[in-house]
Amino acid sequence: MKKPDLSPLVPPGVNGATEVHWTLIGVGLSAAAGLLGFLFRLNQHCRSARWDLEATGIPGEIGTFRVILDGNLFCFALVNLAMAGMLLYHIDLHYRGSRSIYLMRRLPQRWELLRRCAALPLLGLLCSVLVWGLLQPLLFWMYLTIPPRSFLPPLYEGGFWAALSRGGFLC
């Protein structure tokens, strides 16, 4: 399989493949950290509910989905911040040395400078948001299937689609 040519998407002298590689590593580590953090907090809430069951005989409730999810996807914000830094780095490259910003502005293609500076950071941001958006329904499904049904709040009774239709994903 032929590798795509990334040279029109990055400033001159920048290795686009390396930047794509590190961006994908950051997004993958963010997804792994979010998943493991969610499972850890879910386990803590289940242990607390199980302790209530053993101590009082009445099953305890775990927190809502958003309470358990709170802060676990923070790493995606860090990746997005890194994409903003990459954009600033690409813009700054045109102001250094022989890479004149004035030459880039005089090119016949009006949007050449913007394309070379913003293409990879915007693609990285899009990839990060896409993975974040796909990870949340997976975590919601895990929230409904891993703990015993008696530990779930009443909002989440009836399975995935019933909880989703009642707004359980947002609570």
N, C-alpha and C positions, 0 to 999 in steps of 0.2 A: 504494500500500500504506500502510495506516495504521500510524503508529508506536505501539509499546506505551507505555502510561502507567506510568512507573516511580515516580511519586510515592508510592504506598503502600509501596515497598520501600526508601526512603531517609528520613533525618531531614528535618524541615521546613527548607526553604531550601537544600537540596542539589540540584544538578542531576545526576540519575541517568544521563542520557544521556552527559554528559561523563565520568563515572566509568567507564561501560561502554566508551566509546571508548578511553580511556587504558589500560584493562585489556586490551582486545583488541590494542592496539598493543604493549604489553609482552609479551603471549603470542606475538604474531607475531615480534617481534624476538628473543625467546628461541629460538623454533624456527629462525629463520634463522641465529642465532649458533651454535646447536648443530649444525646441518647443515654450515655452512661450516667450523667447527672440526673436525668429524669428517672431512670431506673433506681438510682440510689435513694432519691427522695420518696419515690413510690414505696420502696422497701421500708423506709423509716415510718411512713404513715401506716403501712400495713402492720408493722410490728406494734405500733402504738394502739391500733384498733384491736389487735389480737390480745394485747396485754389487758385492755379494757374488758374484753370478753372473758378472759381467765379470772380477772379480779372481781367483776360484778355479775358475770353471767349474761350481760347484755352486750351484744356486739357493738363496738365503737364504729364511728364513721371516719373514713379517710377524707382528706380535704378535696375540694373540687379540682377539676382538671387544671384550671388556670393557677390555682394555689400551688400545685405540685410543679407545674411547668415554669413558674415564676423564676426568671433569671437564668434558666438553663440554656437558653439560646443566645446568651450574651456574646458568645464567641463570633457569631455571625456579624454582630455590630463591629467587632474588631476587624474582621475581614473587610467590611465595607469601609471602615476608616483607612485601612491599608490601601484600598482602591483609590480613595481620595488622595492619599500620599503618592501613589503611583502617578496619578494625573498631574500633580504638582511637580513631581520629578521629571515627567516627560516635557512639561512646559519649560521648566528650568533648563533642561538640556539645550534648548534652542537659544538661550541667552549666553551660553558659555563657549569660549574658544572660537573655532572657525565655523561653527554651526550658527550662522547669522539668522536672527529672527526676521530681519528685513528681506533676506533672500527668500525665505519661506512665504512671506506675505506677497512677494512679487510673482509667484508662480502662476501659470495660467489657470490652474484648478483652484478656485476660490477657497474651497474647504479642505485643502490638503493639510494645513497645519492642525486644524481641529481634528481631522480624521487620524492623523499620526499621533496626536497627543491623547485623545479620548477614547479611541476604539477599544483597546485592551482593558482599561479601567472600567468602561461601561459594560463590556462583556463579562468581566469578573463580577461586577455588581449584579448583573442579571443572573449569572450562575449561582451566586450566593443566595439571592432572593428566591430563586426557583427551588434550590435544595431545601431552604428554610420552609418554603410553602409545602413541599412534599413531605417533609419530616413531621410537621404538626399533625396531619391526619393519622400517620403511623403511630405517633405517640398517643393520640386520642384512642385509637383502637387498642393499644397496649394497656392504657388506663382502664378500659372497660373489660378486658379479658384476663389480665393477670390477677388482680385481687379477687377474693371471694365476693359474690353478689351481695352478701349481707353487709359488707363493709362499705359499699357504694352509697352515696347520698341518694335520696329519692328521685332527684332530677334525672339520674342516669339509669333508671329501671327500664327494662324493655329492650335492651340491646343497642347496638351501634346506631342504626338508622332512627330509632325512636328517640334516643338521646340527642342525636344530631338535629332532628326536626324540632325538638323542644329548646334548642339553643344551648345544649350542654357543652358544646365545643367552645362557646364564648364565655362560659361561666367558670 
